[in-house]
Amino acid sequence: MVAGCVADLLAQRGVTVSVTAVECGPDGSLDALPPTVRVLTPGRNLGYAGGNALGLASLPEDDVPVLLVNPDVRVPSTGTVRMLVDALALEPTLAAVAPSLLRQDGRRESTGSTWDPGTAQALHTGARADRWPHVEVHVDLPWLNGACLLLRRQAVRAIGPLDQRFFLYYEEVEWCLRAVTAGWRLRLLAECVHHAGSASFSGSQKGAYYAVRNRHLLGRLHGRGPAWRARWVRETFRLLRRRPDQRGAALRGLRDALLHRYGAMPGDEAVVPPGRNS
């Protein structure tokens, strides 16, 4: 997946693309990357938030926009990155833009997003919709999916990086909410990329842990009023009833949320053997 994603990015036309990869796990992916790819090897798993924060911090201090891309993303059109860059450049109040995501079956992963501060609910809308429902080719939203997200460097400097307390899940939502609170805008474009979705967590219970714990952290940071806590408790116990296979991970997430323990799930931030030099 990593090799295919990088190949798609390096094949983009009309814009100069340089790729930095952050190795958070030794799975042989680096061996498939061309030597032009810059690789950072922090020596441990930093998660989505920490890995991207490290990549951002390693770049020159300039105003060149930065595209955050999951390794399970494919960019079939060679004009996609240029389209994203042009859209961001046209309106200086945009903190970030993102393409629409297609699942492997060709359906849309999401046609938008909503945010309810009263319940701290950050939801995709129209998941797997067969067609783009908007008359416009773009729509402004309260948050964008982090699988493929073009950031304005000025906005990153003003807002700060992704919050590494999340480690994984909801970190891009929290960053977007910070951006909107600070007066920036976010835009989803009709241009599509393909997203396998949760490829790193296939067969894993970790998703339940981070979903339960980080949902609480998101509510603490951006929720309004007491209702979100009751909603979070109901959702957690619904998960415990419906998914007995994930019960242990969800209970650990519940415990750590109440104790305000953040970062990597115990065992996730393992030391990674040195790979190719950065």
N, C-alpha and C positions, 0 to 999 in steps of 0.2 A: 504493500500500500504506500509506504513512504517513497519508494522509488518512482511509482507512477505519479504521485502527487508532485514531486519535485520536477519530474520530466515535463509535466503539464505547465508548471510555473515558468520553467526556463524556455518553453516554446512560445511564450506570450509575445505578441507583436505590438509595435507602436509605443513601447515603454521599456525602459531598462529595468530588469529584475535581477536582484542579487538575493540569494537564499541563505539564511542562517538556520541550521537545525540544532535543537537542543536535545541531547541524548539523555533520556530519563530511565532507560532500561536497556541492557545489553542483549538485543535479540538478533544481531547480525544485519540490521538495517543499514548501518553506515557503510558496509562493504558494497552496497548497491548504488551508492551515491557518487556522482561525478566529482572530480577533485576541485571543481570550481565552487562547490558548496562549502560554506564556512560552518564548522561544527563546534559546538560548545559541549564540553563534557564536565558537568559540575561534580560528578562523583557520587551523586545520590539522586533519588527521585524527588523532584521538586513539585510535581503535579502540574496541572494546566496553568494555574495562576503563577506559580514560582518559575516554571520554565519559560513562560512568555515574558515575565518580568525580567528575568536574566537576559533573554534575547534583546529586549528593548533597551536595557541598560548598557548593553555591549555596543550599541550602534552609535555613529557619530552624532554630535549635537547639531542637527540641522532640521529643516522643515520637510524633508522627504517623508511622505506617508508610509505607514508600516502595515502590512497585511498579515494578520494572525491566521494561520491555516492549520486545521487538524490533519494528521497524517492520513485519515480515511476519506479525504476530500479529493475529488477529481474535477479538473477544469477543462471540459471538452472544447470550449471555444477559445481560440487564440487571441480573441479581442476582449476577454472578460476583464482582465486587470486594467487595461487602458480605459474601459468603460467605467470601472469603479473610481479610478484616479480622476477622470474627467468630471464625474458627478460630484466628488468631494471638492474639487477645485472651483466649481461653479458657484458654490454657496458657502461663504466663510463661516456661517453659523452652524454648519454640520460638524459634529464631533467625530462621526463615523458613518460609514455606509456598508451595506452587506448585500450580497446576492441572495436570491431565493434559493432554497435547498430542495433538491429532488432526491427521493429515496431510490434504491436500486430498481424498484419496479416502475419507475418513471413518474410516480405521483409526488405531489409537493409535500414536503415534511411540515411546512407551516406556511400560512398566507399572512401572518402577522403576529402580534403579541398584545397582551393586555396586562395592566398592573393595577391592582386594587390595594391601596395602602391600608385600608381598614382590616382586610383579611390577610395581607401580605401575600396575595396570590399573584404569581407571575406565570401567565399561561400562554401557550401557543394557541392561535385561532385558526380554524379551518384546516387542521392537520389532514394530510392526504387528500386535499381537495383536488378535483380533476382539472380545474381551470383557475386561472388568475382572476379573482373576483372584482378587482378594482378597475375603474375606467382609466385611471392614470397608469403610467408605467412605473410609478413609484408611490410609496406611502410613508409618511412619517409615523414613527412608533415610539412607545416608551422604552423599549429595549430590543436589542438585536441578538440573534444567535451567534455565539462565539466560534462556531466551526469555521467560518470564513468571514473575517471582519477587518475592514480597512480603517485604520485609525489616523486621525489628524494629529501630528506630533505636538502642535501647539495645545491641543486639548489634553493630551496626555500630561504635558508639563503642568497645565493648570489644575487638572483633576487628580493627578497621581496615577500610579500603575494599578493593575489588578490586585485585589486584596488577597494576600497569600494565606490568610487564615482559612479561606475556603478550601484550598488545595485543589478541589475538583467539584464542579457543579455549582451553579448560581453565581460564580465570580464575575462572569460577563454581564449578568443581569444587574448585579450590584454596581459595577462600573458604569453601566448605562444610566442607572437611576441617579448616581452621583452627577453624571454629565447633564442630565435633564434638569436636576435641581439647580445646577450652576448656570442654567440658561442656554445650554447647547441643545442642538436637535440631532435626531438619528433617523436614517432613511433606509428602507428596504427597497431594493430594485427588482424589477421583473426578470432581469438576466439570471440564468440558473447555473448552479454547479451541482455535482452529484456528491451525496454524503451517505456513506455506509451506515453511520450511526452506532455509537457505543462499541466500536470495534475492539477497543482496549479492555472492555469489561465482559466480553463474551463468556458466559458460564460463571460469572463472578457474583458474589454477594455484596461486594463493596458498594455498589450503587445504592443499596438500601441505606447503608450507614451514612454516606455523604448526603443523600437526599433528605433524610430525617434531621441530621445535625445542622446542615447548612440552610435548610428552610427556616430553622429557628434563628440562626444568625442573621439571615436576610430580614426577618421580621424585627429583630432587635434594632437593626441599623436603620430600616426604612419603613417599618410598620407604624400605624397610627392608631392609638387607642388600645383597649384590652382585647378586642374581638379576635385578633389574629392568633393570640396564644391558644384560645379555645379551639379555633379552627385547626391549628397545628396538632393539638392533642388528639382531636377526632381523626384526623388523617393518619396520624402515627398508629393509633390503635386499629384503624381499619386495615392498614398494611399488615399489622401483626396477625389479624384474624385471617386475612385472605392469602397471605404468603408465609406459611409456616417454615418454608425452606430459607426465608430471609429473616426469620424472627430474631435470631441471635445478633445479626449485624444491625438490625433496626433498634434493638434494645441498647446496644452499645452506643449507637448514634443518639438515642434519647438521653442516656446517661451523660454523655460528653456534652450535649447541648446544654443541659441543666447545670453542669459544672463549668461551662464556658471553656471547654478544652477544644482547641482548634488546631489547624494544620493537618498533617498526615494522619490517617488512621494507623494505629499501632501496627508496625510491620511494613507499611507502604513506603516509608522514606528510607528504604534499604540502601546500603552502600553499593554503588555500581562500579564494577571493575573498569579501569581506565580503557577508553576506546581511542579512536583516532584523535590526534592532537587538534585543538581548536586553531 
